[in-house]
Amino acid sequence: MCKDAAGKIQLSGQRGFALVITLWVMAVLGVMAASFFYETLCEIKVESWSRQDRRAYNLARGGIHRAAGIIREHARDPVHSVTDKWFSGDSFYKDMKFGPGYYSIVRPGIEDNAENSAGVKSKKSGKDEVNYGLVDEESRLNINVATMDQLQGFPDVSNVLAANIILYRTKKHSKSSSRAPQSVAMAKGLVDGPIRNIDELLQVKGMTREILYGEPGGEGGIAPHLTCFSSGKVNINTAGKEVLHAVGFSTQQVQALLAYRLSGWKGFATVDAALSVLGAASQNSHIAPLLGVQSKNFSMTCLVGFSPGKPVERIRARVSVGKDQLRFTRWESESLPRI
């Protein structure tokens, strides 16, 4: 009987051990199955995001080309003015339905002038505001052809700092023997060097981030009024008051010009007409060559999403209008964080 009892105990122990092993094997298989299932779900999600990214990029590309088509349509207009309906506004550029998504063409805020990805909202009066439309590069002063007097027309730019900017530009131009003279570039309608990024001005002796971009979290700075890519001339019909001051107009003349814009004015047909109306005929000899009434270079930022107001893709582009063609001189795409 003892032998039988010992045998039964041994058999029972073997069965218990086998059961434990079985449970462990089942647990391991369960973990492996769960891991495989989770990896499969992740791969499906990543693939879904990848497909969505491709669709979003194609939509953003389509939005950019639509805006470029509007520019091409009006490129030969004798006058380009900020009051032109195609230049800005919700009807052309805000939450435009396109295929399965929506695109908007927005004007970057001050943050973007630092060439970063801080967004497109500018803070004014404590509110977030988004402006829709194109950015006219001719409304800004081209740092590659700006004179000392023009640079000193901006707040906080002393004669010493202006001289250092000119010196920096001259040295950089001399190092690039392949670059055409500025007069030739202006004749072709695109001055794009030697300075090719506003951020480069931080390398100039005496330049600070506050002078260039303003105080953190606030407005100001000269960067929003400068460009590295334009015809070299300032469009008197689109330039803001800061640029008009820098070009050489007095406070009274600038106020008069801004009053014309508020009255629904369509823009001056010629530079001479503008100078005559503004009482600046005596300044003609040194101001007129710096001005124009048309624009040849535009920048745009396209935001795309599959729901209005929820962008997932951004493309920044710039176009230059030639005699018989329109070509892109900048193209940068970026996927945005999904919230």
C-alpha positions as CSV (number, residue, x, y, z in Angstrom):
1,M,0.0,0.0,0.0
2,C,2.8,2.3,0.8
3,K,4.2,1.7,-2.7
4,D,0.9,2.5,-4.3
5,A,0.6,5.7,-2.3
6,A,4.1,6.8,-3.2
7,G,3.4,6.1,-6.9
8,K,0.2,8.1,-6.8
9,I,1.9,11.0,-5.1
10,Q,4.7,10.9,-7.7
11,L,2.2,10.8,-10.6
12,S,0.2,13.6,-9.1
13,G,3.3,15.7,-8.8
14,Q,4.2,15.1,-12.4
15,R,0.7,16.1,-13.6
16,G,0.9,19.3,-11.5
17,F,4.3,20.2,-13.0
18,A,3.0,19.6,-16.5
19,L,0.1,21.8,-15.8
20,V,2.4,24.6,-14.6
21,I,4.5,24.2,-17.7
22,T,1.4,24.3,-19.9
23,L,0.2,27.5,-18.2
24,W,3.6,29.1,-18.6
25,V,3.6,28.2,-22.3
26,M,0.1,29.5,-22.8
27,A,1.1,32.7,-21.0
28,V,4.2,33.2,-23.1
29,L,2.1,32.5,-26.3
30,G,-0.5,35.0,-25.1
31,V,2.1,37.7,-24.6
32,M,3.7,36.9,-28.0
33,A,0.2,37.1,-29.6
34,A,-0.6,40.4,-27.9
35,S,2.8,41.8,-28.9
36,F,2.3,40.7,-32.5
37,F,-1.2,42.2,-32.5
38,Y,0.1,45.5,-31.0
39,E,2.9,45.7,-33.6
40,T,0.4,45.0,-36.3
41,L,-1.9,47.8,-35.1
42,C,1.1,50.2,-34.9
43,E,2.2,49.3,-38.5
44,I,-1.4,49.8,-39.7
45,K,-1.5,53.2,-38.0
46,V,1.9,54.2,-39.3
47,E,0.9,53.2,-42.8
48,S,-2.3,55.1,-42.4
49,W,-0.4,58.2,-41.3
50,S,2.0,57.8,-44.1
51,R,-0.9,57.6,-46.6
52,Q,-2.4,60.7,-45.0
53,D,0.9,62.5,-45.1
54,R,1.2,61.8,-48.9
55,R,-2.4,63.0,-49.4
56,A,-1.8,66.1,-47.3
57,Y,1.4,66.9,-49.2
58,N,-0.4,66.6,-52.6
59,L,-3.3,68.7,-51.4
60,A,-0.8,71.4,-50.1
61,R,1.0,71.2,-53.4
62,G,-2.3,71.7,-55.2
63,G,-3.1,74.7,-53.0
64,I,0.3,76.3,-53.8
65,H,-0.2,75.8,-57.5
66,R,-3.7,77.2,-57.4
67,A,-2.4,80.4,-55.7
68,A,0.4,80.5,-58.3
69,G,-2.2,80.3,-61.0
70,I,-3.9,83.4,-59.5
71,I,-0.6,85.2,-59.5
72,R,0.0,84.2,-63.2
73,E,-3.5,85.4,-64.1
74,H,-2.7,88.9,-62.7
75,A,1.0,89.1,-63.4
76,R,0.6,91.4,-66.4
77,D,-1.8,93.8,-64.6
78,P,-0.3,97.3,-65.0
79,V,-0.8,98.0,-61.3
80,H,-0.5,95.7,-58.2
81,S,-2.1,97.1,-55.1
82,V,-3.0,95.9,-51.6
83,T,-6.6,96.8,-52.4
84,D,-6.7,94.2,-55.2
85,K,-9.2,91.5,-54.3
86,W,-6.9,88.7,-55.5
87,F,-4.1,89.8,-53.3
88,S,-5.7,88.8,-50.0
89,G,-9.0,87.8,-48.3
90,D,-11.0,84.9,-47.1
91,S,-12.9,84.3,-50.4
92,F,-9.7,83.3,-52.2
93,Y,-7.5,81.8,-49.5
94,K,-9.3,80.6,-46.4
95,D,-10.4,77.0,-45.9
96,M,-10.8,76.3,-49.6
97,K,-12.3,72.9,-50.3
98,F,-10.0,70.8,-52.4
99,G,-10.5,67.1,-52.9
100,P,-10.8,65.4,-49.5
101,G,-9.4,68.3,-47.6
102,Y,-9.1,72.1,-47.1
103,Y,-6.3,74.5,-47.7
104,S,-5.5,78.0,-46.6
105,I,-2.9,80.5,-47.9
106,V,-1.8,82.5,-44.9
107,R,0.5,85.4,-44.2
108,P,3.1,84.3,-41.7
109,G,3.4,86.1,-38.4
110,I,6.5,87.9,-37.1
111,E,7.7,84.6,-35.7
112,D,8.2,83.2,-39.2
113,N,10.5,86.1,-40.2
114,A,13.1,84.4,-38.1
115,E,12.9,81.4,-40.5
116,N,11.5,79.1,-37.7
117,S,8.4,77.0,-37.5
118,A,6.7,78.9,-34.7
119,G,3.4,79.1,-36.5
120,V,1.4,81.6,-38.5
121,K,-0.4,83.5,-35.8
122,S,0.6,87.0,-34.8
123,K,-0.5,88.4,-31.5
124,K,-2.2,91.8,-31.6
125,S,-4.3,93.3,-28.8
126,G,-4.0,90.0,-26.9
127,K,-5.8,88.0,-29.6
128,D,-4.5,85.4,-32.1
129,E,-5.1,86.6,-35.6
130,V,-4.4,84.9,-38.9
131,N,-4.2,87.0,-42.1
132,Y,-5.0,85.2,-45.4
133,G,-3.4,86.0,-48.7
134,L,-0.1,86.4,-50.5
135,V,3.1,88.1,-49.3
136,D,4.4,90.7,-51.8
137,E,8.2,90.6,-51.6
138,E,8.2,94.0,-53.4
139,S,6.5,95.5,-50.4
140,R,9.7,95.0,-48.5
141,L,13.2,96.5,-48.7
142,N,15.7,94.2,-50.3
143,I,18.7,94.0,-48.0
144,N,21.0,93.3,-50.9
145,V,20.4,96.7,-52.5
146,A,19.3,98.9,-49.6
147,T,21.4,102.0,-49.1
148,M,22.8,103.4,-45.8
149,D,20.1,106.1,-45.7
150,Q,17.3,103.5,-46.2
151,L,18.7,101.3,-43.4
152,Q,18.9,104.2,-41.1
153,G,15.3,104.9,-41.8
154,F,14.4,102.0,-39.6
155,P,14.2,102.4,-35.8
156,D,17.3,101.3,-33.8
157,V,19.5,101.2,-36.9
158,S,22.3,103.6,-36.3
159,N,24.7,104.9,-39.0
160,V,27.4,102.5,-37.6
161,L,25.1,99.5,-37.8
162,A,24.0,100.5,-41.3
163,A,27.6,100.8,-42.4
164,N,28.4,97.4,-40.9
165,I,25.5,95.8,-42.9
166,I,26.8,97.4,-46.1
167,L,30.3,96.2,-45.3
168,Y,29.1,92.6,-44.6
169,R,27.2,92.6,-47.8
170,T,30.1,93.9,-49.9
171,K,32.5,91.4,-48.5
172,K,30.2,88.5,-49.1
173,H,29.5,89.7,-52.6
174,S,33.2,89.9,-53.4
175,K,33.7,86.3,-52.3
176,S,31.2,85.1,-54.9
177,S,32.7,86.1,-58.3
178,S,29.9,84.2,-60.2
179,R,27.2,86.7,-59.0
180,A,26.0,89.2,-61.5
181,P,26.1,92.9,-60.7
182,Q,23.1,94.2,-58.7
183,S,22.1,96.4,-61.6
184,V,21.9,93.4,-63.9
185,A,19.9,91.4,-61.3
186,M,17.4,94.3,-60.9
187,A,16.9,94.4,-64.6
188,K,16.1,90.7,-64.6
189,G,13.6,91.3,-61.8
190,L,15.2,89.2,-59.1
191,V,17.9,90.2,-56.7
192,D,18.7,87.1,-54.6
193,G,22.1,87.6,-53.1
194,P,24.7,87.8,-51.7
195,I,22.6,87.7,-48.5
196,R,20.1,84.9,-48.9
197,N,18.6,84.7,-45.4
198,I,17.6,87.5,-43.1
199,D,18.9,85.5,-40.2
200,E,22.4,86.2,-41.6
201,L,22.2,89.8,-40.4
202,L,22.8,88.4,-36.9
203,Q,26.4,87.9,-38.0
204,V,26.8,91.7,-38.6
205,K,28.7,93.5,-35.8
206,G,26.3,95.5,-33.6
207,M,23.1,93.6,-34.8
208,T,21.1,92.0,-32.0
209,R,18.1,89.7,-32.1
210,E,16.0,92.4,-30.5
211,I,16.8,94.9,-33.3
212,L,16.2,92.3,-36.0
213,Y,13.2,90.4,-34.6
214,G,11.9,92.6,-31.8
215,E,11.3,91.7,-28.1
216,P,10.4,88.1,-27.3
217,G,6.6,87.6,-27.4
218,G,6.0,91.1,-28.8
219,E,6.1,93.0,-32.1
220,G,8.8,95.1,-33.6
221,G,12.1,94.5,-35.2
222,I,13.2,95.3,-38.8
223,A,13.0,91.7,-40.2
224,P,9.3,91.9,-41.2
225,H,10.2,94.8,-43.5
226,L,13.2,93.2,-45.2
227,T,13.6,90.6,-47.9
228,C,16.4,88.8,-49.7
229,F,14.4,88.0,-52.8
230,S,12.7,90.7,-54.8
231,S,13.2,92.9,-57.9
232,G,15.1,95.3,-55.7
233,K,12.4,98.0,-56.1
234,V,9.7,98.8,-53.6
235,N,6.1,98.7,-54.8
236,I,4.7,102.0,-53.6
237,N,1.2,100.5,-53.8
238,T,1.9,97.7,-51.4
239,A,4.7,98.9,-49.1
240,G,3.9,99.5,-45.5
241,K,4.6,102.8,-43.6
242,E,7.9,101.5,-42.2
243,V,9.3,100.7,-45.6
244,L,8.0,103.9,-47.1
245,H,9.8,105.9,-44.4
246,A,13.0,103.9,-45.1
247,V,12.8,104.6,-48.8
248,G,12.7,108.3,-48.1
249,F,9.2,109.6,-47.7
250,S,8.3,112.0,-44.9
251,T,5.7,111.3,-42.2
252,Q,3.2,113.6,-43.9
253,Q,3.7,111.9,-47.3
254,V,3.3,108.4,-45.8
255,Q,0.1,109.5,-44.0
256,A,-1.3,110.8,-47.2
257,L,-0.5,107.6,-49.0
258,L,-2.2,105.5,-46.3
259,A,-5.2,107.7,-46.4
260,Y,-5.5,107.0,-50.2
261,R,-5.6,103.3,-49.4
262,L,-8.3,103.7,-46.9
263,S,-10.5,105.6,-49.4
264,G,-10.7,102.6,-51.7
265,W,-8.0,103.8,-54.0
266,K,-6.8,101.3,-56.6
267,G,-3.1,102.2,-56.7
268,F,-0.9,104.6,-58.6
269,A,-0.5,103.9,-62.3
270,T,3.1,105.3,-62.4
271,V,5.8,106.2,-59.9
272,D,5.8,109.8,-61.3
273,A,2.1,110.1,-60.6
274,A,2.6,109.0,-57.0
275,L,5.4,111.4,-56.4
276,S,3.4,114.2,-57.9
277,V,0.3,113.5,-55.8
278,L,2.4,113.1,-52.6
279,G,4.3,116.3,-53.2
280,A,7.5,114.5,-53.6
281,A,8.5,115.7,-57.1
282,S,11.6,117.3,-55.7
283,Q,12.7,113.9,-54.4
284,N,12.2,112.3,-57.8
285,S,15.9,112.0,-58.7
286,H,16.9,109.7,-55.8
287,I,13.5,108.1,-54.9
288,A,12.0,107.2,-58.3
289,P,14.7,104.6,-59.3
290,L,13.9,102.7,-56.1
291,L,10.2,102.4,-56.6
292,G,7.7,100.5,-58.8
293,V,4.0,100.0,-59.1
294,Q,4.0,96.3,-60.0
295,S,5.3,93.2,-58.1
296,K,7.3,90.3,-59.6
297,N,8.0,88.2,-56.5
298,F,5.5,86.7,-54.1
299,S,5.7,84.3,-51.1
300,M,3.0,82.1,-49.8
301,T,2.4,79.6,-47.0
302,C,-0.1,76.9,-47.6
303,L,-1.7,75.0,-44.6
304,V,-3.7,71.8,-45.4
305,G,-5.9,69.7,-43.3
306,F,-8.8,67.2,-43.6
307,S,-11.0,69.4,-41.4
308,P,-11.2,73.3,-41.5
309,G,-8.8,74.9,-39.1
310,K,-6.8,71.7,-38.3
311,P,-3.7,71.7,-40.5
312,V,-1.5,68.7,-40.8
313,E,0.8,69.8,-43.6
314,R,2.6,73.1,-44.5
315,I,4.4,74.2,-47.6
316,R,6.2,77.5,-47.9
317,A,6.9,78.7,-51.4
318,R,8.0,81.7,-53.4
319,V,7.4,82.5,-57.0
320,S,9.1,84.9,-59.4
321,V,7.2,86.3,-62.3
322,G,9.3,86.6,-65.5
323,K,8.4,88.0,-68.9
324,D,6.8,84.8,-70.2
325,Q,7.0,82.5,-67.2
326,L,6.5,82.0,-63.5
327,R,9.0,79.9,-61.6
328,F,9.4,78.8,-58.0
329,T,12.4,80.1,-56.1
330,R,11.6,78.4,-52.8
331,W,9.8,75.2,-51.8
332,E,9.8,73.8,-48.3
333,S,7.3,71.2,-47.0
334,E,6.7,70.2,-43.4
335,S,4.4,67.8,-41.6
336,L,2.7,69.4,-38.6
337,P,2.0,67.8,-35.2
338,R,-1.3,66.0,-35.0
339,I,-3.4,67.1,-32.0
